[in-house]
Amino acid sequence: MRLPTGYETLQLLTQEAQDFITPALWPANSSDFDLVDYQIWWKLQERVYRSRIHDVDQLKLCLMEDWKHFQQTFIDEVVRQ
């Protein structure tokens, strides 16, 4: 089985996720995308993709469930860095 390409992923998100913001509208250098976000998202991604995701709804559920398991000490440490 081959993995979807970035283009295919963007197509899927555009079709299935009503609130998806296309890359053309992403800010080039937003303070919203700082190191804290990347470190936390990386760790969240690592947890979520331990199992196979079949659709957007399952992805949402996995993200919310795995988010609950973050220790506050981890978040505090990322912010401190």
N, CA, C and O of each residue as an XYZ file, in Angstrom:
324
protein
N       0.848     -1.183      0.000
C       0.000      0.000      0.000
C       0.888      1.240      0.000
O       1.828      1.339      0.789
N       0.592      2.161     -0.868
C       1.384      3.385     -0.893
C       0.707      4.460     -0.051
O      -0.517      4.502      0.067
N       1.521      5.313      0.521
C       1.008      6.401      1.340
C       0.559      7.549      0.447
O       1.110      7.741     -0.637
N      -0.439      8.316      0.892
C      -0.879      9.446      0.082
C       0.196     10.531      0.033
O       0.972     10.709      0.972
N       0.217     11.240     -1.075
C       1.159     12.349     -1.211
C       0.580     13.578     -0.526
O      -0.583     13.586     -0.122
N       1.391     14.601     -0.401
C       0.911     15.852      0.191
C      -0.252     16.420     -0.597
O      -1.215     16.925     -0.019
N      -0.165     16.336     -1.921
C      -1.242     16.843     -2.778
C      -2.541     16.086     -2.519
O      -3.607     16.694     -2.414
N      -2.453     14.761     -2.416
C      -3.649     13.961     -2.158
C      -4.237     14.267     -0.783
O      -5.456     14.299     -0.609
N      -3.361     14.490      0.182
C      -3.823     14.835      1.527
C      -4.559     16.164      1.510
O      -5.609     16.299      2.137
N      -4.018     17.149      0.797
C      -4.681     18.451      0.686
C      -6.037     18.322     -0.001
O      -7.002     18.977      0.391
N      -6.106     17.477     -1.025
C      -7.386     17.253     -1.705
C      -8.414     16.664     -0.741
O      -9.560     17.111     -0.694
N      -7.995     15.662      0.021
C      -8.899     15.025      0.976
C      -9.386     16.024      2.020
O     -10.581     16.088      2.309
N      -8.474     16.795      2.579
C      -8.851     17.766      3.604
C      -9.789     18.823      3.032
O     -10.732     19.241      3.704
N      -9.542     19.254      1.811
C     -10.399     20.250      1.179
C     -11.815     19.701      0.997
O     -12.792     20.430      1.170
N     -11.925     18.418      0.650
C     -13.234     17.804      0.432
C     -13.945     17.450      1.734
O     -15.155     17.643      1.856
N     -13.195     16.934      2.706
C     -13.815     16.342      3.890
C     -13.882     17.257      5.113
O     -14.768     17.104      5.954
N     -12.974     18.182      5.211
C     -12.917     19.047      6.403
C     -13.390     20.439      6.022
O     -12.657     21.204      5.394
N     -14.596     20.755      6.397
C     -15.206     22.016      5.991
C     -14.415     23.240      6.446
O     -14.411     24.261      5.758
N     -13.757     23.153      7.578
C     -13.030     24.299      8.124
C     -11.566     24.331      7.706
O     -10.803     25.158      8.205
N     -11.161     23.446      6.799
C      -9.763     23.380      6.388
C      -9.358     24.660      5.665
O     -10.055     25.128      4.764
N      -8.233     25.211      6.068
C      -7.685     26.409      5.435
C      -6.581     25.959      4.496
O      -5.620     25.323      4.927
N      -6.708     26.279      3.232
C      -5.744     25.835      2.235
C      -4.381     26.491      2.462
O      -4.306     27.574      3.042
N      -3.315     25.850      2.013
C      -1.969     26.401      2.195
C      -1.795     27.808      1.620
O      -0.977     28.585      2.111
N      -2.563     28.132      0.584
C      -2.468     29.476     -0.001
C      -2.845     30.554      1.008
O      -2.419     31.703      0.888
N      -3.644     30.179      2.001
C      -4.082     31.153      3.010
C      -3.277     31.070      4.301
O      -3.527     31.836      5.232
N      -2.313     30.149      4.373
C      -1.483     30.045      5.571
C      -0.552     31.246      5.649
O       0.020     31.648      4.635
N      -0.389     31.827      6.835
C       0.556     32.938      6.967
C       1.994     32.438      6.816
O       2.333     31.345      7.269
N       2.823     33.244      6.182
C       4.207     32.843      5.932
C       5.000     32.676      7.222
O       5.694     31.675      7.398
N       4.904     33.630      8.106
C       5.644     33.587      9.370
C       4.721     34.028     10.495
O       4.775     35.173     10.942
N       3.896     33.133     10.938
C       2.944     33.464     11.982
C       3.525     33.133     13.349
O       4.157     32.094     13.536
N       3.304     34.024     14.290
C       3.732     33.732     15.662
C       2.889     32.617     16.259
O       3.227     32.073     17.311
N       1.782     32.272     15.587
C       0.943     31.168     16.053
C       1.625     29.817     15.861
O       1.262     28.837     16.512
N       2.614     29.764     14.967
C       3.311     28.509     14.689
C       4.710     28.564     15.274
O       5.695     28.613     14.536
N       4.801     28.556     16.553
C       6.112     28.679     17.178
C       6.649     27.318     17.612
O       6.005     26.290     17.404
N       7.805     27.325     18.200
C       8.474     26.101     18.606
C       7.625     25.249     19.547
O       7.658     24.021     19.469
N       6.874     25.885     20.424
C       6.023     25.139     21.355
C       5.012     24.312     20.569
O       4.822     23.127     20.845
N       4.367     24.939     19.592
C       3.382     24.219     18.786
C       4.010     23.020     18.093
O       3.450     21.924     18.104
N       5.175     23.233     17.491
C       5.808     22.144     16.756
C       6.191     20.993     17.672
O       6.001     19.832     17.309
N       6.714     21.282     18.828
C       7.117     20.205     19.741
C       5.910     19.424     20.236
O       5.949     18.196     20.316
N       4.856     20.122     20.561
C       3.667     19.442     21.062
C       2.993     18.664     19.939
O       2.572     17.527     20.153
N       2.879     19.251     18.740
C       2.257     18.546     17.625
C       3.058     17.323     17.221
O       2.485     16.291     16.870
N       4.371     17.428     17.268
C       5.211     16.275     16.925
C       4.904     15.115     17.863
O       4.731     13.977     17.426
N       4.841     15.414     19.146
C       4.574     14.371     20.136
C       3.154     13.810     19.975
O       2.940     12.604     20.098
N       2.196     14.686     19.702
C       0.822     14.245     19.500
C       0.728     13.365     18.252
O       0.057     12.333     18.267
N       1.390     13.766     17.188
C       1.408     12.973     15.962
C       2.005     11.594     16.212
O       1.504     10.585     15.717
N       3.073     11.572     16.983
C       3.724     10.304     17.312
C       2.749      9.352     17.992
O       2.753      8.153     17.711
N       1.919      9.874     18.879
C       0.947      9.047     19.592
C      -0.199      8.613     18.685
O      -0.580      7.443     18.674
N      -0.746      9.556     17.928
C      -1.935      9.284     17.117
C      -1.655      8.244     16.050
O      -2.475      7.354     15.822
N      -0.503      8.343     15.391
C      -0.237      7.462     14.263
C       0.339      6.113     14.660
O       0.902      5.412     13.819
N       0.210      5.744     15.915
C       0.566      4.383     16.323
C      -0.467      3.391     15.802
O      -0.186      2.200     15.663
N      -1.655      3.891     15.519
C      -2.695      3.031     14.944
C      -3.125      3.612     13.596
O      -2.903      4.788     13.307
N      -3.733      2.775     12.798
C      -4.158      3.201     11.466
C      -5.396      4.091     11.569
O      -6.346      3.764     12.279
N      -5.378      5.200     10.866
C      -6.498      6.146     10.853
C      -7.267      5.930      9.549
O      -6.678      5.920      8.467
N      -8.591      5.755      9.661
C      -9.392      5.435      8.481
C     -10.133      6.623      7.892
O     -10.444      6.626      6.701
N     -10.421      7.634      8.705
C     -11.131      8.794      8.170
C     -10.912     10.000      9.080
O     -10.288      9.890     10.135
N     -11.426     11.133      8.665
C     -11.219     12.384      9.395
C     -11.850     12.319     10.781
O     -11.270     12.810     11.750
N     -13.022     11.722     10.883
C     -13.680     11.626     12.189
C     -12.858     10.809     13.179
O     -12.742     11.172     14.349
N     -12.290      9.709     12.705
C     -11.440      8.896     13.577
C     -10.188      9.674     13.974
O      -9.736      9.575     15.114
N      -9.627     10.443     13.047
C      -8.456     11.264     13.363
C      -8.790     12.272     14.455
O      -8.017     12.451     15.397
N      -9.930     12.926     14.331
C     -10.353     13.897     15.351
C     -10.466     13.229     16.727
O      -9.981     13.753     17.730
N     -11.115     12.062     16.750
C     -11.278     11.349     18.023
C      -9.933     10.956     18.624
O      -9.720     11.092     19.829
N      -9.026     10.467     17.778
C      -7.706     10.066     18.259
C      -6.934     11.266     18.809
O      -6.283     11.171     19.849
N      -7.012     12.388     18.105
C      -6.319     13.592     18.576
C      -6.847     14.030     19.940
O      -6.071     14.343     20.844
N      -8.165     14.050     20.079
C      -8.747     14.483     21.355
C      -8.415     13.509     22.482
O      -8.117     13.920     23.604
N      -8.469     12.224     22.175
C      -8.169     11.221     23.197
C      -6.702     11.290     23.629
O      -6.397     11.274     24.821
N      -5.807     11.367     22.657
C      -4.380     11.410     22.997
C      -3.996     12.714     23.682
O      -3.081     12.732     24.505
N      -4.673     13.791     23.359
C      -4.397     15.072     24.007
C      -4.627     14.962     25.515
O      -3.901     15.565     26.305
N      -5.632     14.197     25.903
C      -5.961     14.031     27.330
C      -4.810     13.408     28.122
O      -4.724     13.581     29.338
N      -3.929     12.686     27.432
C      -2.870     11.954     28.122
C      -1.572     12.746     28.274
O      -0.604     12.245     28.847
N      -1.546     13.960     27.772
C      -0.359     14.781     27.975
C      -0.251     15.173     29.446
O      -1.220     15.613     30.064
N       0.920     15.007     29.974
C       1.185     15.443     31.342
C       1.414     16.962     31.343
O       2.062     17.488     30.438
N       0.908     17.637     32.310
C       1.122     19.085     32.395
C       2.608     19.405     32.519
O       3.061     20.450     32.052
N       3.354     18.523     33.138
C       4.798     18.755     33.268
C       5.477     18.794     31.896
O       6.410     19.571     31.690
N       5.011     17.954     30.950
C       5.559     17.976     29.591
C       5.277     19.323     28.932
O       6.173     19.928     28.345
N       4.043     19.789     29.028
C       3.679     21.071     28.428
C       4.459     22.195     29.072
O       4.943     23.085     28.372
N       4.593     22.178     30.391
C       5.357     23.208     31.086
C       6.829     23.220     30.628
O       7.426     24.284     30.461
N       7.390     22.045     30.432
C       8.787     21.944     30.011
C       8.968     22.510     28.597
O       9.937     23.219     28.328
N       8.042     22.197     27.707
C       8.104     22.723     26.338
C       8.009     24.240     26.351
O       8.754     24.914     25.640
N       7.117     24.773     27.135
C       6.957     26.230     27.236
C       8.231     26.854     27.801
O       8.673     27.900     27.326
N       8.819     26.220     28.808
C      10.044     26.733     29.437
C      11.202     26.803     28.436
O      12.021     27.720     28.490
N      11.262     25.831     27.529
C      12.356     25.802     26.553
C      12.231     26.953     25.591
O      13.060     27.100     24.693
